Amino acid sequence: MSDHELKQDFEAEVLAESEHTPVLVDFWAEWCGPCRILGPILEKLAGEAQGAWKLVKVDTEAHPDLAEAFAIRAIPSVKLFSGGRPVAEFQGALPENRVRDWLQANLPAKTSGDVAAAGEALAHGDPAKARVHLQRALAHDSKDTEAALLLARLLFPEDPDAAGDLAASIPEDDPGHETAEHILRLRDLVRWARSGAPLTGRDATDDAVARYRDAALALGEGRTDAALEILVDLVARDRELDDDGVRKTLVAVFGMLGDDHELTRRFRPRFASALY
């Protein structure tokens, strides 16, 4: 028996639940071949949604009264409930991409608070909880650029590549595009450092290049304070390095962290002094 199977009370598990969380109801039966194709797709997508919407499976053989009440004439039949009533439906075993598109088109606008809740969690020093909220927001709406950008900023210290993938999804006309560009610059710098590739126009034994690489590696390991110590020291001594890359990297780090971050407040005055 699936974890998503209706347990006993349709009114509580679907109608009442849908007052605050959309509920997708899959009307199916064991003998139905297409149901066995669609069911795993719905379960996979419900898992990815992380609570943004819920799946309830109703076996029409076990619950003929519900099949009759909702005029189920063919299975699989899927109905989306929101606010205590069905708001959309489809029939047949659609492929996964079409189910995703259908959900995107028919799920109600997010009851968010997820991005706001993530901000509150961060204010209370709980990045793990913030990440859950942001992932849930993106599961509900993959085009939520605010959630994507905030999650990218959270992920960068442990996974610059994943952060870069999220940042790359931010369109040019989005208010967060500049911050996304900062994240992508830092992602590329970490990739360079990890590759061991030389820096164009500089000798491989150059001490400044080695320190620049150390700073980039520290960024990729989440040791942002150590990276900033090196970069602030370097920017005053070698503005030509990487085509003014040290200054650009510092601007990118501050841009990714945000003006209110403790490291930005601590290192930005030193950066300004080093420049002038």
PEKA-V436836 format. One record per backbone hydrogen bond with DSSP energy under -1.0 kcal/mol. CO is the residue of the C=O (numbers start at 1). NH is the residue of the N-H. E is the energy in kcal/mol with one decimal. If there is no record, write none. Layout:
CO;NH;E + CO;NH;E
//
This chain:
2;5;-1.5 + 4;57;-2.3 + 9;13;-3.1 + 10;14;-2.2 + 10;15;-1.5 + 11;16;-3.3 + 14;18;-2.5 + 16;19;-1.4 + 17;20;-1.7 + 17;21;-2.0 + 18;83;-2.8 + 22;54;-2.6 + 23;81;-3.4 + 24;56;-2.8 + 25;79;-2.3 + 26;58;-2.8 + 27;77;-1.8 + 28;60;-3.2 + 29;32;-1.4 + 32;36;-1.2 + 34;38;-2.5 + 35;39;-2.8 + 38;42;-2.3 + 39;43;-2.4 + 40;44;-2.3 + 41;45;-2.4 + 42;46;-2.4 + 43;47;-2.0 + 44;48;-2.0 + 45;49;-1.8 + 49;52;-1.7 + 54;24;-3.8 + 56;26;-2.4 + 57;6;-2.9 + 58;28;-2.3 + 59;63;-2.0 + 63;67;-1.7 + 64;68;-2.2 + 65;69;-2.4 + 66;70;-2.0 + 67;72;-3.1 + 68;71;-1.5 + 76;92;-2.7 + 77;27;-3.0 + 78;90;-2.1 + 79;25;-3.4 + 80;87;-3.6 + 80;88;-1.1 + 81;23;-2.4 + 85;82;-2.6 + 88;80;-3.1 + 90;78;-3.1 + 92;94;-1.5 + 95;99;-2.0 + 96;100;-2.6 + 97;101;-2.1 + 98;102;-2.3 + 99;103;-2.7 + 100;104;-2.7 + 101;105;-2.1 + 102;106;-1.8 + 103;107;-2.9 + 110;112;-1.1 + 113;117;-3.7 + 114;118;-2.1 + 115;119;-2.2 + 116;120;-2.1 + 117;121;-2.4 + 118;122;-2.4 + 119;123;-2.1 + 120;124;-1.2 + 121;126;-2.7 + 122;125;-1.9 + 126;130;-1.9 + 127;131;-2.5 + 128;132;-1.6 + 129;133;-1.9 + 130;134;-2.3 + 131;135;-2.7 + 132;136;-2.1 + 133;137;-2.2 + 134;138;-2.2 + 135;139;-2.1 + 136;140;-1.7 + 137;141;-2.2 + 141;144;-1.9 + 143;145;-1.5 + 144;148;-2.3 + 145;149;-2.5 + 146;150;-2.0 + 147;151;-2.5 + 148;152;-2.2 + 149;153;-2.1 + 150;154;-1.7 + 151;155;-2.6 + 152;156;-1.9 + 155;158;-1.7 + 155;159;-2.7 + 159;163;-2.2 + 160;164;-2.5 + 161;165;-2.2 + 162;166;-1.8 + 163;167;-2.5 + 164;168;-2.4 + 166;169;-1.2 + 167;170;-1.7 + 171;174;-1.7 + 174;177;-2.1 + 176;180;-2.3 + 177;181;-2.4 + 178;182;-1.8 + 179;183;-2.1 + 180;184;-2.3 + 181;185;-2.3 + 182;186;-2.3 + 183;187;-2.5 + 184;188;-2.4 + 185;189;-2.0 + 186;190;-2.3 + 187;191;-2.2 + 188;192;-2.2 + 189;193;-2.4 + 190;194;-2.5 + 191;195;-1.7 + 192;196;-1.0 + 199;202;-2.2 + 203;206;-2.0 + 206;210;-2.0 + 207;211;-2.3 + 208;212;-2.3 + 209;213;-2.5 + 210;214;-2.3 + 211;215;-2.3 + 212;216;-2.2 + 213;217;-2.7 + 214;218;-2.3 + 215;219;-2.2 + 216;220;-2.0 + 218;223;-2.6 + 219;222;-1.4 + 222;224;-1.2 + 223;227;-2.1 + 224;228;-2.5 + 225;229;-1.9 + 226;230;-1.7 + 227;231;-2.6 + 228;232;-2.7 + 229;233;-1.4 + 230;234;-2.4 + 231;235;-2.5 + 234;237;-1.1 + 234;238;-2.1 + 238;241;-1.0 + 240;243;-1.5 + 241;245;-1.8 + 244;248;-1.9 + 245;249;-2.4 + 246;250;-2.3 + 247;251;-2.4 + 248;252;-2.1 + 249;253;-2.7 + 250;254;-2.5 + 251;255;-2.3 + 252;256;-2.5 + 253;257;-2.6 + 254;258;-2.6 + 258;261;-1.2 + 261;265;-2.3 + 262;266;-1.8 + 263;267;-2.6 + 264;268;-2.3 + 267;271;-2.4 + 268;272;-2.6 + 269;273;-2.2 + 270;274;-2.3 + 271;275;-1.8 + 272;276;-1.8
//
